[in-house]
Amino acid sequence: MPPLSHAVKHASVFAVTLAASMLASCMGATVHFPSLDTVKATGRPVELEAMLEKPSGPGPFPAIILMHGCSGIYSTGKQINARQAEWAQLLLNEGYVVLHLDSFNPRGYGDVCSMGPQPVLPYPNRGPDARGALHWLQSQPYVKPNRIAVLGWSHGGMSVLFAVDSYRYPHRPSDSAPNFRVAVSFYPLCTGMDKSKWFTTVPTMLLIGEADDWTPAPPCRALAERTQTTGRPIEFVSYPGAYHGFEAPGVPVRVMQGIPTAVNGHSVTIGTDPKARADALTRVPQFLAKYLKD
C-alpha cells in the first residue's frame, strides 16, 4: 500500500477525473433475470432488475455485482446514487463489467432504512439475489464466468457475506459453474455472525469504521478472528474514528434520526472520512485485481 498521504492526494485527483468521466458516461442497459429467492404466494422466482454497464470492446471481461445499501439503488428517479455511481465508474475504468443489482424496486420498495421490521432482508432475500445475478452473468458471452465478484455496502455488505456463505452455498470442483471469485463487504451488520456456522472459501475483504454506531465494528472483528480457523480467513480492515459510509463522496458527518435498526434504536452517525476513503479507493481495487485480472 502507498503511504496514506499519497493515497489522499491520489483520491483527490481521482475524484476530479472521475467526475468528468461520469458526466461523459452513458447509463447502461436495464436487464432482468430470476433470483434464487421465490415469491411466497406463487413459489415462482422473484424477477430482478439490474443496470448493466460494460467497458468498450468485445470482452470477455471480469464482472462485479454491486449490492446497494438500505436506501436503495437510486438517488432520484433512475439516477444511480452517487457512491455507487462513483465505484461503478472506477471499476469500468479498470476493465470490469458492472451490474447494479436492484433488490428493492422489483419487490415494491425503494428505501427500507426507516422501516422496522425491514421487508427485504440480506439472508433470505438478497443473498439469493446475488446468486441469481452470478448465474445470469455466467451465461453472458462478454463475461468471464470464473472471474465474477460481488461488492456491497451496509445492508448490501451483509448481503455479500450471505451470498458467499459456503455453509449455505457449498461449492465443489465438480460443480458445473464457478463460484464467486472474490467479495468485498463495506460495513455489514455482523452481530451474531461470529457465533454462527457462517464461513467462506471465497477471498473476502471486510472494511468498517471503528466509530460506526449503525453496524458496529467489534462483531465484524470477532467474525474475522473466527474465520482464521475456517476455509479462508476474511481480510479485515478497520479505520479509527470513521463512521458508517466513510468512503462515500462528499457526505458531511451528521446524525440521522428515525433509524429502527440503529444500535440505540433511533439514531446513527454517517459521513465521509477522507483518510479512510482514500485508503479504500486504493486498497479495494488492488484486492479485486489480485483475483479478477489474469
N, C-alpha and C positions, 0 to 999 in steps of 0.2 A: 504494500500500500504506500502511496506517496505521502509526504508529510501533510498534516491536516491543513496548514496554512496554504499549501499548494492546492489542496482539494477545494478549499473555499474559493480561491481565485478561479480555479477551473469551473466551479459550479456557477459563478457569476458570469463568466464568458459564455458558458453553455446556455444559461437562461436567455441571454440576448440572442444568440444564434438560433436557439430553439424557437423563440417567439416568431422570428422571421420565417422559419421553416413551417411552423404551424399555420401561419397566415397563408402560405403558399400551398399547403397540402389540401387535398380534397377529402371529403368524408367518404368512407368506404362503403361497401355494398352491404345491404341487410340480408342475412341468411337465416334459415330456420332448420331445426333438426330436433330429434327427440331427446329428452333427458332419460336417465335411468330411473328417475322418480316417476311415480304414477299419480293420476287423479283418483282420489278415493272413490268418488261416485261412479266412475266408469271402469277403473282399472287400466285405462289407456295411458301411455307415456305423456308426461307434460311436454307440450310443444314449445320449445325455447326459441328465442330470438337473439341474434347477435349481430354486431357490426364488425365486418371483416375489412382489414387493411393489409395490402401486400406491397413489398418492395418492387421496384421496377425489375423487369426481366422475367424469364420463364420459370426459374427455380430448377429443381425443388429447393425450398428454404426450410430451415428450422422454424418452429412456430411457438408462440407464447399466448396462453389463455389468460386474460385479465379478469379478476373477480372483484367487483365493486364492493364498497362498504355499505353500511345500513342506510345511508342517504340515497342510495341508488346510483344508477349509471349516468343520469343526465343532470345537468345544472338547470337548464331551461329548455323547454321544447325537446328537440332531438339533438341538442349540443352536449357532447360528452363532457363530464365535469373536468375542471382544469388540471387536477392532479393526474387523473387517468390519461387525459389527452397528452400531457407532458411526457409521461412514461411511454405512451404509445409511440410518440414521435422519436424519442430516444431509441427505442427498440427497432423501429422501422429503419432508422439511420444505421443500425448495427446489422441490418440484413435479415430481420425476423418478420415472418407473418405475424400479425397481431389480431387476436379475436377478442372483442369486447363482449363478454357474455352477460346478458341481462337476465337475472333470475327473478326479478320483481314484477316488471310490467306484464310478462306473459301470465302471471298469476293474479293480476289485477291490483298491484301495489306499485308505488313509486318510491316512497321513503318510509322505513319502518323504525327509525331511530327512537321516536317518541311513543311507539306502540308497545304495550305490555299486556299479555304475552305477545311476542312477535309472531306474525302469521307465516313467515318464511324463515326457516332455520338452517344453520350450516350443516348439521349432522344428517337429518332425514331428507332434506331437500337439495341443498346446494352442492354438497359433495357429489351426489349422483348427477347433478347438472354438469359439473366439470368432467365427470367420466363420460357423459354423453358427448360433450364437446371434443374430448380426446378421440373418441371413436369416429366422430364426423370428420375431424381434421385428418385423421389417418387415411380416410378414403379420398382425399383430395390430391390430384396429381402434382400440384405445386408445393406440397408439404412433404418433408422428410418424416416418415412415420415413426422413426426411432429417435427423433430429436424434437420432442414437444415438451414444453414447460408449462407450469401453472404458477401465477403470481397474484396475490390479493392483499387487501387492506382490511384490518379490523374484522367485521362480520365476514368479509371475503377472505381475510387471512386465516380465520378459523376454518372456513370452508376449504381452503387449500389443504390444511392439515388433515381434514377428513377425506379429501379426495385422494391423498397419498397414504391413507391408513392401510398398512399391509396386513393388519389383523382382519379388517373388513374386506379388503380387496387383495387377497394373496395373489402374487404373480409368480408364474413358473416358467422356466426356459422353454417348455413345450407349448406355451400359450401362443395362439395364432397371431396376436397383435402385441407390439411392445407396450410397456408401461410408460408412465411419465418419466422423462429423463432427469428432471430437476425441478425443484419447487422453491418458491420464496414466499414467506409469510410475514407481512408487516403487522405488528401489534395485535395479535389474536387474543381472544379470551381463553386462557389456558386453565382456568380454575377447575380442579378435579381431574384434569387430564394426566397429571403426574401420577395419579393413583389408578388410572385406567389400564386397559390392555393395549392401548394405542402404541404402535411402533411403526417405523417405515424403513424400507430398503431404498427409497428414493433420496438422493442427496438433497437436503433441505436446509435453507438458511432462515432463521427467525430473527427479526430485528424489532427492538422495542425500546421505549424511553423509560428510564429509571423512575421518572416522576409521573408516569402515566397513572391517572386515577380513574380511568374507564376500564381498561384492560390491564391490570397490574402486572408488573414485571416478575415478582417472585414466583408465582406458579409456573410461568414460562421457563424461568431458570431451573426450577425443580424438574420440569419435564425434560429439559435438555440434559440435565445431570443424569436422569434415569435412563435416557437413551444411550448413555455410554456403555450400557451392558446389553443393548439390543442390536437389531440388524444393521443400523447405520446411525451414528450419533448426529444430532442436529448441530449445525453450526450456529451458535447463539451469539448475537451481537446486541449489547445494551448501551444506551447513551445517557450518561449522568445529566440530570436536570432537564431532560427532554420530556415533553408531554405527548399526548395522543396526536397523531397527524404531523409528526415532527418534520417530515420531508415534503409536505405539501408546499406548493409555490406561493409565497407571499401571504400567509394567513397570520394575522396578529394573534398573539396569545390572548385567549379570552375564556370566560366561563360560560358554558351552555346550561340552561335550566330545562327542566321537564324531560329528563332522560331516565326512564324507569330501570334501565339496565346498568345505571351507574353504581359504583360500589356503595355510595351513601344513599342511593335510591332516587336522586333528583338532579344532581349537577355534575358536570365533568369539565375538565380543562383541556383545551385543544390549542394548537398553534405551531407555527414553524420554528424550528431550532436551526439556525444557519449552519452551525458546525456539524450537527448530526445529518442534516440534509446533504451537505457537501460530501460527507463520507459515504452516505447511502448511494448517491448518484454515481460514485466511483466504484464502490465495493460490489454492488449488486450486478452491474453489467460484467464485471470481471468474473464473478461467480457463475453467471449464466454462460458466458463464453467458454469457460473451462469444460462444460459438459455438452454444449449445443453446437460448438464450432469444431469442425474436423481438424 
